[in-house]
Amino acid sequence: MTSGEQTSTDPRPAESPTQLRRLMPVELLERSADRPFDPPPGLAERRGQGTVQPIELHNGARVWMVTGFDEARTVLADGRFSSDRVRYKDATQMQPHEVAEMAAAAERGEPLPPAPIAERTDGMFIFMDPPEHTRLRRLLTGQFTVRRMRALESWLTDVAAEHIEAMRTAGRADLVPSYALPIPSLAICELLGVDYGDRATFQKNTTIMLSSSSGDDERARAGGELHLFIAGLVAAKRAEPTDDLLSGLVHEADPPLTDAQLIDVALVLLGAGHETTANMLALGAYALLQNPDQLAALRADPELIDRAIEELLRDLSIIQLGVTRIATETVTLGGVEIPAGATVVIATPEANRDPRHWTDPDRLDLTRERTPHLAFGHGVHQCLGQQLARVEMRVGFRELFTRIPDLRLAVPAGDVPLRNDMLIFGVHSLPVTWG
């Protein structure tokens, strides 16, 4: 099966992230140019209307949006809410005729049963439930070692310094392609053991795959090349293992993972670990430049960096309405009955500003005491690479604002293009200058 093919048991969504975003009501996704760091106005307007609310998608499906912190944690930790996109139908992936079929079944009081699949043989672990998810998760957790993260932090510091020096030589830069994108991309290369000579091509194809400006044909071609590249990388690690995550998965799993599973795992790590961190680096830098008092506090006390990262993760909440679960039985949540088979959508920007958990939650405060948030999710699917993401952000922000202390926007704030066309929020570009 090539990267462009789909089968009935393939959990990968057939639509691109841009197309998926079109199913959501626009007012729940698009942030305003004058308040780009706050949740979309449509979400804010729903405050006080309950922590679990029905919304209608453009494919005709009704889903349940969760805005409360406690309720969101319940969904993410409760086994009655499934991540399995093979056995259960996710309304955000349905065509209108599938929505009608599900609605008719619900009207008859006969919710559609899960697909009768005995065993998952793919490696898309983010769309699995225990125990299938557990095995792959455990294998991956064993590869994200403290030793590996420490080595990466030292290496990434040099990478960041090199990119900053290139920016300084040019005199001005767009922070997104010049800095925010390369750091996580090169980190994934290092983790997976991509040869230095192949990294430019690898970076080019991953950037095309994840860019909203790429055409469908261009994205499909890059995706096909990336799939073939990963397949070749798996074969190389089988023949000659090195000290990297992919080699560990190839040779330490018992029973061994198939090539198809290894390719899927690598693609999940690439997608989950590249775009999210790149957007946090760019949007976080933008937020700090627009909040000079907070940036000044961080510069005055560099030890605030870890607390600052957690506050930026909470405040910016770049994964907006992209986390979904399917109720496998009727569940009452927040005083609302969610029927079996219904899709639940986590509104992370609102859950991370729940006034029941944070004082003055709409204010960015880098000195705020660290408390749990949902930027990395919760439960068995909590972000596997969260420590890597923290390392990338710690290095990225520290080196950027230390090495270029007079960094500033090169355009008016209102001219910074927002990623309102994507499910993962950020900025398309961030022109900066200094001196």
N, C-alpha and C positions, 0 to 999 in steps of 0.2 A: 504493500500500500504506500503510495507516495504521500507527501505532505498535503496535497490538495484533495485527496480522496476522503470520503466519509463512508462509514458503514453504520449499520443499525446499532452496533455496540460501541461506536466511537464517541467518547464523551466530549470531544473538542467541539466548541460551538462552530456552526457553519458560517455565522456572520462575523464580520470584522468588528472590533471594538466601536468604530464609528457608527456602524449600522445598528449595533445593539443599543447604543445610546439613543438612537432615534425612537425606540419603543417607549422611552420614559417621557412623561410630561416635561416639556422644556423648562417650565418654571421651577422644577425640582432639581435641575442640574446646572443651569447657567447662573454663574455668579456675576455680580454687577461690577463694572469697571471702576467705580468709585469706592467699592468695598470688596476687593478681590480676595481677601483673606477670610471673609465671613461666609457662612453657609449661603446657598442660593436663596433669594428672597422668598421663593415659593415654600421652602422648608421653614423659614423663620415665621412666615404668616400662619403656619399650622400649629405653632406653639400654643399650648393650652387646650388643644383639641383631643388630647389623649396620647398615650405612648405607643399605641398600636392603631393604625388608621388604614382603611382601604383606599387604594388608588387604582385607577383604570389605565392600562397600557394601551398603546396605539394599535396593538394587534387584537384588542377587544378583551383581553384577559383582566380579571380583577386579582390583584395581589395585595398583600398586607405589609405595610411599611412600619417598621419599628424604630421609634425615635428615642426611647428611654434607655438609659445606660443599663439598668438592672435587667430590663426585658431583653435587650440585645445580648447581654451575657448569657441569659437563660437559653435563648435560641441557639447560640453558638456552642453551648455545653451540653444541651439536652439531646439525648440520642433519638428522641422522637422527631427531630428535625434533621433531614438527610441532606448530605452533600452529593449523593450518588446521582449523576446525570445520565447514567445508563439505565438504571432500574426505574427511576422516577422522572417524570416530565417537569422541567423547569419552565414556567410560563414565559420567562424572558427569552426563551429559545424557541417558542412555538410559532407556527404559522396560524393564520386565522382559522383554518378548518380544524386544526388540532384544538384550538381554544373552544370552538363550538362543540366538538366531540366531548371534551372534558366537562363543559357546562351541561350538556345533555345527560351525561352519566351522573353528575351531581344532582340534577333535577330528579332523576329516578331514585336517588338515594343509594346509588351504586358507584362510589368513586372508583376510578380506574385502578386496577391492581398494578403492583410493580411488574416490570418485565421479567419473565421467567428465565433469568440468566444464572446458570449454576456458579460460574466463576469468572471473575474479571482477569483478563490476560494482558491488559495494557498497563502502562506505567503512569497514567494521569492521576496521581495520588491525591491531588487537591479536590478531585471529584469522586472520591471513594469514602466509604464508611468503614469503621472497624468490622471485622478484623483484617480485611484486605488492606485498608489504609495503614493499619498498625505496623505491618511487616515492612512496608516501604519506608514509612516514617522512621522506624527504629534504625534501619540501615543508613538513612541519610543523617540522622542525628549523630550517629557514630563518626561521621566524616567531618562534622562542623566542630572540630576539637579546639580547645583553648590554645594549644600550640600553633595550630594553623591560623587562627584569628590573630594571634600576636605577630606572627611572621608577616601576615598580610598588612597589618597596620604599619609596620616599618617600611615595607615595600611600597604601600600606597602613599606614604609621606613623600617618597622620592618621585613617584608618578605625579602627584599634585604639584610639587615644586617645579618639575619639568614643564608642565602645562602652564603654570603661572608665568614662568620665565618666557615662554613663547608668546603669551599674551602681552607681557610687558614690552617685548621687542616690537610687537606690532603697534603698540601705542593705544589701542582700544580693542574691544572684543565683544562678541556675542557670547555670553557666559554659557549658554546651553550647549552648542556644539564644541566650544573651546574648552569646557571644563566639566560641566554637570553630566554630560553624556559619556565622555571617555572614562571617567573614574569607575563607575559601576561596570561598564563594558569590559574594561581591562581587568577588573577584579574577577569577573566571571571567567574570562580567559585564563587567568592564573589558577583559579579553583579547578576548572575543568581540564587544565593541562594543554591548552592550545599552544602550538609552537609559535614563537615570536614572528616567524616569517609569514604565518597565516593570519595574524591578528588584524591587519588592516582590512582584509577581505571580510573577515568575521564581523568586525565593527561596522563595515559598510552595509552588509546585509541585515544585521540586527537593527541598524538605524532605519533602513528602508521599511522593515517589517513593522516597526513601532511608530513610524511617523504618520500623522494624519494627512500629510500633504502627498503621500505616495499614492499613485493610482492603483486600481485593483490588479491590473496586469503586472505592474512593477512589483507590487507586494507579493503576488503569487510566485513570480520568478525568483525573488529574493528568498521567499519561504522554501521553495523547492531546493535552491542551492544550499540553504542553511541545513535543511533536513539531510541532504546528501553529505554535507560536510560533517555533521554530527555522526552520521552512520560510519563515515570513514574514520572519525576520531575514536569511536567505540572499537572498531576493528584494530586500530593502531594500539590502543590500550590493552586489548587482549594479547596482542603479539609481544609488545614491549611496554610493560607497566612502568609508570614513573610515580613520583610522590605527589599525587593530586587526588582530588575527590573522585573523579570518574574512574581512575584506575582502582581505587579502593572499592567502589561499587562493583566493578567488573570481577575482581578477584576475591573479595571477602564475603560476598553474599552466598548463603547456603540454605536452600538450593540456589544455584546461580540465576541471575536475572537474564532474560532473553535480550537479544539486540533491540527488539521493538520496545521493551520496557525501559531499557537504558536510554534510548533515543528520546522517549517521552519524558523521562525524568530530567534529562539534560535540557529539553525545551521548556519544561515547566520552570526550572531554575533560572533559565535565561530570561523568560518573560516576566516572572515574578520579581527577580532581583535586579533587573536592568531599568525598566521604565519607572518603577516606583521611586527608587533612590535618586535617579536622575532628576525627576520632578521635585522631590523634596529638596535637593541641593539648590536647584534654580529658584523655586518658589520660596524656600527658606532664606536664601540670600536677598531676594526681593523684599520679603517681610522685614528682615533686619534693617535693610537700607531705608525702608519706610517707617521704621520705628527707631529713630536714632537714640532715644533714651535707653532702649533695651540693648542696642548694639554697644553703646557706651558702657553699660553695666557689664557686659560680657568682656569687653576689652579691659576694663578696670580689674576684673576678677576672672582670669582664664579658667579657674577651677569650676566656674559655673557651666562649662561646656556640656557636661552630661545632663544636667538639669535643663539646660536650654534646648537640647535636642528633644527631650521628652515633651517639653512645652510646645515646641514647634510641631511635633508630631500630633499632639492633641489639638492644637489650635487650628492647624491647616487642614488636617483630615482629608488628604488628597483622594483617597478611595471613597467615592461618594455613595452611589447606590449600586455598586457592583457585587456586593456580597449577598448571596441568596441561599436559602435552604427550602426544602419541601417538607411539609408536615406529613408524616406517615400515618397519623391518626388525628382525630379531632383533639385540639389542645386549647385550653383557656389561658390566655396570656394578657396581662394588663387589664383584666376584666372583659376581654373580647374573645369570643369563640372563633378560632381559626379552624376551618373544616379540613378533614383529611384530603390530601392531594394539593392543597393550596400552597402557593409560593410565598415565601416571606422574604422581604428585602430589608436589609439593615441600612438605616440612614446614619452612617458613621459620623458625618459632620454635626448632626444634632445630638446623637448619643454622647459624643465627646464634649458637649457643652451643656450637659444636663445639670441644671441648677441645684438638683438634689445632691450632687456630688462635688461641685466646684463653686466656690465663691467668686462672683463676678466672672462667669465663664467666658464672656465675650471679649475679655481683655487678655492680650498677650503679656505674660508676666514670667520672664525667665528666672525669677527668684522663687516662683511657686514651688511648694513642696511636691516632691515626686509622688504621684498617685497612679494607680492603674488606669490605663486608657485602652481604647479599642483600635488604635491605628494599626496594630499588628494582629488584630483579631483576638480570639479567646478560645479556650477549649482545645480539643485534640488537633484542630487545624490552625492553631496559632502559628504565625509566620515562622517557618523553620529557619530562615536566614536573618532573623531580627538582629542577632548580634553582629553579623556581617554588615547589615545596614547601618547600625550604630557606629561601627568602626569607620565606614565610608563617610558618614556625616561628620563624625568627630574630626577626622583628618581633613575633609573637604572644607568645612567652615573654619577650622583653626588655621589652616595654611592660607586660605584666601584672605581672611581679614587681618592676619599677622603680616603677611608678605606685601599686601597692598592696603595699607592703613587708610589711604584716602580714596578708596573705591567709592564710586557713585554711579547713578544712572546716567546714561548718555542721551536719554530721551525723556520727555515728560512721562510721568507715571501713567497717565491715561492712554499713552501710545504703546504700552507694553501689551502685546497680544496674548490674551488668555486662552487656555485650552478648554474653552467651553464646548468644543465639538468632540470631546473625548470623555470616557467614563472616569479615567484617572486625571484629576485636575493638575494644573501647573501653568507654565507659560511656554509659548512656542519659541520665544526668543527673549533675551534679556541683555540689550546693549548696555555696556558699562565702559567707563573711562576712569581716569585718575590723573593726578599731577596738577 
